[in-house]
């Protein structure tokens, strides 16, 4: 199932940044509206990722909106992986909006993407003539 961008007027979902550590790395989970309001949370998450070390997976499955500051945070995580060979950065289940923004800033194809089975890479869908979903996305409560 492809997820499309959701305009913030369609659904107001407060954003959140959470970090979970695994034995070998970290999972940074982004939810809802990822924007400048999350600056402090993003800073704490970045510090936690750096302190723990190892590969980083950025779970974006529940992102409903992202602005330039949210995109900058994702790019910083990617840049961190370029500076330290023990740290890789992969975006898991990014919505179409994120993929399109990465293309616009010249990073399309530079940051590895992975999709949960049943989800599809929007670039693959486009190559087959399929159009991305552009309706509303309903997500559960963030807790």
Secondary structure, DSSP 8 states (H G I E B T S, - for coil): -------TTT-----EEEEEE-SSEEEEEEEEEESGGGHHHHHHHHHHHHHH-SEEEEEEEEEEEE-HHHHHHHHHHHHHHHH-TT--EEEES--HHHHHHHHHTT-TTTSEEE--TT---HHHHHHTT-----S--------
